[in-house]
Amino acid sequence: MGSGVPTCGFLVDPDGQRGLELAAWTVVESWGAALFGDPCHACGFDWSLTPEQAIAVIADAPEVFERATAGVDGDARQGGWSVAEYTSHVADNLRQWSERVQAARVAGQTTVAGYDPDQLAIARNYAAIPLSVALWSLHHSATAWVDVLSGAVAQEVVLWHATRGRQRAQDVARNNAHDAMHHLWDIQRITGR
């Protein structure tokens, strides 16, 4: 679940260079390995994987989530989101990032805003989405995401994120692969698998 509060940050200019002068600079939250550790302190995700490996992680995600949730009650939880809610979040996160990256590819729209995943969960009523539907959504989101990010990595697409600063397509690929694997780890904690 998202905290909505960055734990630390640094200054970045629009070209992605760190520095201290404040004119035309943006405070950027730490993200990726800087925030979660390398490997991730919780799920063990290795941030050194290539963009192609990150894309393969997402290509395999629907099948991996299907296996991890087979015979599981989608409403099972351990204090946070349920199995179905985590799966819905991963599907929505992939859908949103594929739309953002595709907007850069086809319309030149490279500026993206952050979003609060907990607010999206409320707006979409994750609690009412059956696990089977969340898995269906994950399959469709992952398929579109793989298509978009494969092209974006090859084209070297770069986004400007409102709170994270410069985000290359390869950064998005790794961040999204971590999100999926981190929440798979959450599901495995809930199910004991």
C-alpha positions in Angstrom: 0.0 0.0 0.0 1.3 3.5 -0.8 2.3 5.8 2.0 2.0 9.0 -0.1 5.0 10.5 1.7 8.5 10.3 0.4 11.1 9.4 3.0 13.9 11.5 1.5 14.8 13.3 -1.6 17.3 15.4 -3.6 17.3 18.2 -6.1 17.2 17.5 -9.8 17.3 19.8 -12.8 15.1 19.1 -15.8 18.0 17.3 -17.5 18.2 14.8 -14.6 21.4 16.3 -13.0 21.7 16.4 -9.3 22.7 19.7 -7.7 22.0 22.4 -5.1 21.0 25.5 -7.0 17.3 26.1 -6.6 16.5 28.0 -9.7 14.6 25.7 -12.2 15.1 22.7 -10.0 12.6 20.3 -8.5 12.7 18.4 -5.2 12.5 14.8 -6.1 11.5 11.9 -3.9 13.8 8.9 -3.6 12.5 5.9 -5.5 13.5 2.5 -6.7 16.7 1.0 -5.2 17.3 4.3 -3.3 14.0 3.9 -1.4 13.6 0.1 -1.2 17.2 -1.0 -1.1 19.2 -3.2 -3.5 18.1 -5.9 -3.2 14.7 -4.7 -1.9 14.8 -5.0 1.9 11.4 -6.7 1.9 10.9 -8.8 -1.2 14.5 -9.3 -2.4 14.0 -7.7 -5.8 17.3 -7.2 -7.6 17.4 -3.8 -9.2 20.4 -4.7 -11.5 18.2 -6.6 -13.9 18.2 -5.3 -17.5 15.1 -3.6 -19.0 14.5 -6.7 -21.1 14.5 -8.8 -17.9 12.1 -6.4 -16.3 9.8 -6.7 -19.3 10.0 -10.5 -19.0 9.0 -10.3 -15.3 5.8 -8.5 -16.3 5.2 -10.8 -19.3 5.3 -13.7 -16.8 3.3 -11.9 -14.1 -0.2 -13.1 -15.0 0.8 -16.7 -14.9 2.9 -16.2 -11.7 0.0 -14.5 -10.0 -2.4 -17.2 -11.2 -0.2 -19.9 -9.6 0.3 -17.9 -6.4 -3.4 -17.4 -5.9 -4.8 -20.8 -7.1 -7.3 -22.0 -4.6 -6.9 -18.9 -2.4 -9.7 -16.8 -1.0 -9.3 -13.4 -2.7 -10.5 -11.7 0.5 -7.7 -13.1 2.6 -5.5 -10.3 4.1 -3.0 -9.6 6.8 -3.7 -6.1 7.9 -3.4 -4.4 4.6 -4.9 -5.1 1.2 -6.4 -8.5 0.4 -5.0 -10.9 -2.2 -7.6 -9.6 -4.8 -6.8 -5.9 -3.9 -3.1 -6.4 -4.3 -3.7 -8.0 -7.7 -6.0 -5.2 -8.7 -3.4 -2.7 -7.7 -0.7 -4.4 -9.8 -3.1 -4.5 -12.8 -4.0 -0.8 -12.4 -0.4 0.3 -11.9 0.7 -1.5 -15.2 -2.3 0.0 -17.0 -1.5 3.5 -15.8 2.2 3.3 -16.7 1.5 1.9 -20.1 -0.9 4.8 -20.8 1.7 7.3 -19.6 4.5 5.8 -21.6 2.3 5.5 -24.7 1.3 9.1 -24.4 5.0 10.0 -24.6 5.5 7.7 -27.6 2.5 8.8 -29.7 1.6 12.3 -28.5 4.9 13.7 -27.1 3.3 14.1 -23.6 6.2 13.4 -21.3 5.1 15.0 -18.1 3.4 12.7 -15.7 1.9 13.2 -12.2 2.0 10.9 -9.3 -1.0 9.2 -7.9 -2.0 7.8 -4.5 -2.7 4.0 -4.9 -4.8 4.0 -1.7 -7.1 6.6 -3.1 -7.3 4.7 -6.4 -8.2 1.6 -4.5 -11.1 3.5 -2.8 -12.3 5.1 -6.1 -12.2 1.7 -7.9 -13.6 -0.2 -4.9 -10.9 -2.9 -5.0 -12.7 -4.6 -2.1 -15.6 -5.5 -4.4 -13.4 -6.8 -7.3 -13.4 -10.6 -7.3 -9.9 -12.3 -7.5 -10.9 -13.9 -10.9 -11.6 -10.5 -12.3 -8.5 -8.9 -10.9 -6.4 -11.7 -12.5 -8.3 -11.1 -15.8 -7.4 -7.4 -15.5 -3.8 -8.2 -14.7 -3.5 -10.4 -17.9 -4.8 -7.6 -20.1 -2.8 -4.8 -18.4 0.4 -6.8 -18.5 0.0 -7.7 -22.2 -0.5 -4.0 -23.1 2.3 -2.9 -20.8 4.8 -5.4 -22.4 4.0 -4.1 -25.9 4.3 -0.4 -24.9 7.4 -0.7 -22.7 9.2 -2.9 -25.2 8.8 -0.2 -27.8 9.6 2.6 -25.4 12.9 1.0 -24.2 14.0 0.6 -27.8 13.0 4.2 -28.5 14.7 5.5 -25.3 11.6 7.3 -24.2 12.1 9.6 -21.2 9.3 11.0 -18.9 9.4 13.8 -16.4 7.6 12.6 -13.2 6.2 15.4 -10.9 7.8 13.8 -7.8 10.4 11.4 -9.1 12.0 13.6 -11.8 13.5 12.1 -14.9 12.2 8.6 -15.6 13.7 6.7 -18.6 11.6 3.8 -20.0 14.1 1.4 -18.5 13.5 3.0 -15.1 9.8 2.6 -15.5 10.3 -1.0 -16.5 12.3 -1.8 -13.4 10.0 0.2 -11.1 6.9 -1.6 -12.4 8.6 -5.0 -12.2 9.5 -4.3 -8.6 5.9 -3.2 -7.8 4.6 -6.5 -9.3 7.1 -8.7 -7.5 6.8 -6.8 -4.2 3.1 -7.3 -4.2 3.5 -10.9 -5.2 5.6 -11.2 -2.1 2.8 -9.5 -0.1 0.3 -12.1 -1.5 2.7 -15.0 -0.6 3.0 -13.6 3.0 -0.8 -13.7 3.2 -1.2 -17.2 1.7 1.8 -18.7 3.4 3.1 -20.0 0.1 
